[in-house]
Amino acid sequence: MEREDDEGEENEREKKERMRRESRRREKEKEREEERGGREEEREGEEEEESRRRERGRRRARRRRREEVSLVQKEKKDA
């Protein structure tokens, strides 16, 4: 009878230990998912910033071309 009690207690301890390990595993997995999501958001932010930078560059280039054309037309008119 004592043996059955000891075995029952041992089984209970093992069960609790498995539950603790499983809980910790799920917690670690959740942390990894959150970290992955954070890096993804950061990468998307960097991509958006790069896109804005390229668009500003295109606008500056268009403005310079317009100014150059305007100067050439003015020079032709004055000549």
Secondary structure by P-SEA (a helix, b strand, c coil): caaaaaaaaaaaaaaaaaaaaaaaaaaaaaaaaaaaaaaaaaaaaaaaaaaaaaaaaaaaaaaaaaaaaaaaaaaaaac
